[in-house]
Amino acid sequence: MKPGSKLCSTVCDTEVMLIRYSQGQIECGGAPMAEEKTANGSPDPAFSAGSLIGKRYVDADDTLELLCVKAGAGSLSVDGVALQLKEARPLPSSD
Amino acid sequence: MNIALLLQMAADAAAERSALVCDGRHWSYGELLRAARGAATHLSGSGCACVALLDESSAAAPVALFGAALAGMPYVPLNYRLADADLGALLQRIAPAYIVGDTGRVARLAGGQDQHCTGREDFLAAAQQAEPLAQEIAGEGIAAQIFTSGTTAAPKAALLRHANLLGYILGTVEFGAADADDAALVCVPPYHIAGISALLSSVYALRRMVILPAFDPQDWLRLVQQERVSNAFVVPTMLGRIVDQLEAGAATDLSCLRALAYGGGRMPPQLIERALRLLPDTEFTNAYGLTETSSTIALLGPREHRQALDAADPVVRARLASVGQALPTVEIEIRDATGRALPAGQRGEIYVRGEQVSGEYRERSALDEQGWFPTRDAGWLDEDGYLFLAGRADDVIVRGGENISPAEIEDVLTSHPAIADAAAVGVPSPEWGEAIAVAVVARPGSPCPGADELRELVRSRLRSSRVPQQVRVLDALPYNEMGKLLRCDIRALFQPRPASERNGLP
């Protein structure tokens, strides 16, 4: 999977864009994400904290980064391990 | 990847929020996305290869930019200030194009060609009425094609891919970072890279855009007050005219203006100091970038401006003349003429690498094998990575084997209280290879100092090798509309003089 690829949740509205990827199964709401939109079912209660639009999510090793481009009820994980919200590093506006 | 994602996210998160105001007409993010989708339907059915804008800034610019992106067509903003012959040549290069804007001029210049032209209001009406495009078209991955200003040669068609522009925005802007009542005043023309990056970053930050179609300092000040503008970007020439108004006593309350960014040309040191003192509560940011790098690659931030202004340490003080440090997502390197990387403190050509760096033209790519782009700008880095510009690599004066930056001479000349503006150029010299010639402009009401006084000023501050051989007084220096000095025009003023007339200067 290349940076820029889009993935859709299979259990909620969440959509993400890949910023960095090394390996692993990317999941939302506890279920593997897909390239096409096919949401049915509902998120696993263990992965139902939600995903926020415009936020970045990373793994503990910082080898994987996702940008949430559409919010949803499921939360993001890779190989069953929850991803963390990445701190924003604000730059002054230059445009 | 598609830049339309930025507008889709904004409309998804805040459909009702005000996105843009131009000539008193308001657009929400939902309305803007709806129009871009309608425009895409309209554009993709036109049989044209690209979408050109030949117009001042208005709501039509974002609708055409995002509409073109959804239709998989490159967006090509054209400089409406070009002379007929130059514009005609560009129209020929982009045919068949869907052109939004000046229908009369297109009919006159490209009547026989395969072009489709629609006026601004008709285009917006058609975009709002058309069925939204069901699914975006991938296209060839080019989001924008921008003709460089061509101050040295014929304009080059720089290509910016969706990946370049998205890389820039996602690397520098936090989604929805603006407060609900923030507003950005957009006064740069749409055909400039800063005009495109202003649209993209404002949309992604959810910052309301206030469009000023044509810059005028009084209109700018009025709009800042009237629309409670919090952010603005200006080129140095614009800042100079704004500061002149303020110093002349324009009664304007600028307390809402939290952040003022500038770039697009060299900022005279005296001007930025005047501005910082006139607006003590405003955060200043210097942004350095090029068309080919999707806008900003280095930043000098607000804290660094204030630190430098008040600094006793000459190294910190000097940073007011720096363009700051590389963005975290960008690498900058200084190289000599053989391509070898240079250490801090040494001047060479600025090279840049990063996702946002395109370095690609319609005809060829200028990137080297490792992805570095040679900017053709000369400069150096200090020990802490602050970048200093020393003019275009082509503008460096080589006198007797010594490289001289025009800027160092110009800064000394404009420090004279009676000199308003100055430009130094190299002119052919049989003795030195190149000799230094300067053109100066006197401050209104001040008698212009004589050539000998100016030579003595340069000699006392710099080395004798920097002393200009020729001095000419002009009413104004030649600039293009974005404030870029046209050095070729100045060079043309000076003819090499015969050896018998040389005056024995070192």
Interface residues (C-beta under 8 A of the other chain):
Chain A: G4 M17 I19 I53 G54 K55 L67 V69 K70 A71 A88 R89 P90 L91 P92 S93 S94 D95
Chain B: M1 L5 Q8 M9 D12 A13 A163 L166 L170 T172 V173 E174 F175 G176 A177 A184 A194 S197 A198 L200 S201 S202 A205 R207 N231 F233 A259 A261 G263 E283 T285 A287 S295 T296 L299 G301 P302 L327 P328
